[in-house]
Amino acid sequence: MLILLAFIIVFHITSAALLFISTIDNAWWVGDSFSADVWRVCDMNTSICMAITDQFPEYRSIQAVQATMILSTIFCCVSFLVFILQLFRLKQGERFVLTSVIQLLSCLCVMIAASIYTDRHEELHMSNEYSMEVSKGQYGYSFVLAWIAFAFTLISGVMYLVLRKRK
């Protein structure tokens, strides 16, 4: 049982780390000379970064991605704290339902963020407000990590739903 508990804790911490990296790192959309995320666009040649502000036509879509990624990270961290509390407070045989619900909310938020970015990426990167050509790029590793975090949070949410407290 101790090995299973350690695996669940490591799996949850890995999910949170993936969410933090994909939210913070500047590699949702990359090209030969630039990298872009939901916060800024950086020119690799000059090392100059430009924040994505409300002057961009698709700023509302970017704000939705920003908000849901932040929410997913918060939900994942809260879920871990609730799991630790429930680990000591639940009676034997009860399930970690509250932890599961919060973790599944995290899963839903990261899915919404990655889906919005997937759907709107063409409009996001065709703006004339960019100082460089960013339409000729591809999805970066932060975007891929967001989808992997979706799978990890979904799996851990289901694991918590199935898991019962034992001695």
C-alpha positions as CSV (number, residue, x, y, z in Angstrom):
1,M,0.0,0.0,0.0
2,L,2.9,2.3,0.8
3,I,4.3,1.8,-2.7
4,L,0.9,2.6,-4.3
5,L,0.6,5.8,-2.2
6,A,4.1,6.8,-3.2
7,F,3.3,6.2,-6.9
8,I,0.1,8.3,-6.6
9,I,1.9,11.2,-5.0
10,V,4.7,11.1,-7.6
11,F,2.2,10.9,-10.4
12,H,0.3,13.9,-9.0
13,I,3.4,16.0,-8.5
14,T,4.4,15.2,-12.1
15,S,1.0,16.4,-13.3
16,A,1.5,19.6,-11.4
17,A,5.0,20.1,-12.7
18,L,3.8,19.6,-16.3
19,L,1.1,22.2,-15.8
20,F,3.5,24.7,-14.3
21,I,6.0,24.2,-17.2
22,S,3.4,24.4,-19.9
23,T,1.8,27.5,-18.4
24,I,5.0,29.4,-17.8
25,D,7.5,28.3,-20.5
26,N,7.7,30.2,-23.8
27,A,7.2,27.4,-26.3
28,W,3.6,26.9,-27.3
29,W,4.3,28.0,-30.9
30,V,7.9,28.0,-32.2
31,G,9.7,28.7,-35.4
32,D,13.2,29.1,-36.7
33,S,13.7,32.5,-35.2
34,F,10.9,33.0,-32.6
35,S,9.0,31.4,-29.8
36,A,5.6,32.3,-28.6
37,D,3.4,31.3,-25.7
38,V,0.2,32.6,-24.2
39,W,2.1,35.5,-22.5
40,R,4.7,36.8,-25.0
41,V,6.5,36.4,-28.3
42,C,10.3,36.4,-28.4
43,D,12.6,36.9,-31.3
44,M,15.5,34.5,-30.9
45,N,17.9,36.6,-33.1
46,T,17.7,39.8,-31.0
47,S,16.5,38.2,-27.7
48,I,13.7,40.8,-27.6
49,C,10.3,39.7,-26.2
50,M,7.0,41.4,-26.8
51,A,4.1,40.9,-24.4
52,I,0.8,39.9,-25.9
53,T,-1.6,42.8,-25.0
54,D,-5.1,43.9,-25.8
55,Q,-3.8,45.5,-29.1
56,F,-3.9,42.0,-30.6
57,P,-7.2,41.1,-32.3
58,E,-7.4,37.6,-30.7
59,Y,-6.5,38.8,-27.3
60,R,-9.7,37.4,-25.7
61,S,-8.8,33.9,-26.9
62,I,-5.3,34.2,-25.4
63,Q,-6.9,35.5,-22.2
64,A,-9.1,32.4,-22.1
65,V,-6.1,30.1,-22.6
66,Q,-4.2,32.0,-19.9
67,A,-7.1,31.9,-17.4
68,T,-7.9,28.2,-17.9
69,M,-4.2,27.2,-17.7
70,I,-3.8,29.1,-14.4
71,L,-7.0,27.6,-13.1
72,S,-5.9,24.1,-14.0
73,T,-2.6,24.6,-12.2
74,I,-4.4,25.9,-9.1
75,F,-6.9,23.1,-9.1
76,C,-4.1,20.5,-9.4
77,C,-2.2,22.0,-6.4
78,V,-5.4,22.3,-4.3
79,S,-6.3,18.7,-5.2
80,F,-2.9,17.6,-3.9
81,L,-3.5,19.4,-0.6
82,V,-7.0,18.0,-0.3
83,F,-5.6,14.5,-0.9
84,I,-3.0,14.9,1.8
85,L,-5.7,16.2,4.2
86,Q,-8.1,13.4,3.3
87,L,-5.3,10.9,3.7
88,F,-5.3,11.7,7.4
89,R,-9.0,12.5,7.9
90,L,-10.9,10.0,6.0
91,K,-12.2,6.8,7.6
92,Q,-11.0,3.5,6.4
93,G,-12.8,2.3,3.3
94,E,-14.0,5.8,2.1
95,R,-13.0,7.2,-1.3
96,F,-11.1,10.3,-2.2
97,V,-14.1,11.8,-4.1
98,L,-13.4,15.5,-3.3
99,T,-9.8,15.1,-4.5
100,S,-11.0,13.4,-7.6
101,V,-13.5,16.1,-8.4
102,I,-11.0,18.9,-8.0
103,Q,-8.4,17.0,-10.1
104,L,-11.0,16.4,-12.8
105,L,-11.7,20.1,-12.8
106,S,-8.0,20.7,-13.4
107,C,-8.2,18.2,-16.3
108,L,-11.2,20.0,-17.8
109,C,-9.5,23.4,-17.5
110,V,-6.3,22.2,-19.3
111,M,-8.4,20.6,-22.0
112,I,-10.3,23.8,-22.6
113,A,-7.1,25.8,-22.8
114,A,-5.3,23.5,-25.2
115,S,-8.5,23.1,-27.3
116,I,-8.9,26.9,-27.6
117,Y,-5.3,27.3,-28.6
118,T,-5.6,24.5,-31.1
119,D,-8.7,26.0,-32.6
120,R,-7.6,29.6,-32.7
121,H,-3.8,29.2,-33.5
122,E,-4.1,30.4,-37.1
123,E,-5.9,33.6,-36.1
124,L,-3.6,34.1,-33.1
125,H,-0.5,34.1,-35.2
126,M,-1.7,36.0,-38.3
127,S,-1.9,39.4,-36.5
128,N,-0.1,42.4,-38.0
129,E,0.8,43.5,-34.5
130,Y,3.7,41.0,-34.4
131,S,7.1,42.5,-35.3
132,M,8.1,39.3,-37.0
133,E,6.5,36.5,-39.1
134,V,5.1,34.0,-36.6
135,S,2.5,32.4,-38.8
136,K,5.1,30.0,-40.2
137,G,5.7,28.0,-37.1
138,Q,4.7,24.8,-35.4
139,Y,3.4,23.7,-32.0
140,G,6.1,23.7,-29.4
141,Y,6.9,21.4,-26.5
142,S,4.8,23.5,-24.0
143,F,1.7,22.9,-26.0
144,V,2.5,19.1,-26.1
145,L,3.1,19.2,-22.4
146,A,-0.3,20.8,-21.8
147,W,-1.9,17.8,-23.6
148,I,0.2,15.3,-21.7
149,A,-0.8,17.1,-18.5
150,F,-4.4,16.7,-19.6
151,A,-3.9,13.0,-19.8
152,F,-2.1,12.8,-16.5
153,T,-4.7,14.8,-14.6
154,L,-7.5,12.7,-16.1
155,I,-5.8,9.5,-15.1
156,S,-5.0,10.7,-11.6
157,G,-8.6,12.0,-11.2
158,V,-10.0,8.6,-12.1
159,M,-7.4,7.0,-9.8
160,Y,-8.6,9.1,-6.9
161,L,-12.2,8.2,-7.7
162,V,-11.4,4.5,-7.5
163,L,-8.9,4.6,-4.6
164,R,-10.1,3.7,-1.2
165,K,-8.4,4.5,2.0
166,R,-6.8,1.4,3.6
167,K,-4.6,0.7,6.5
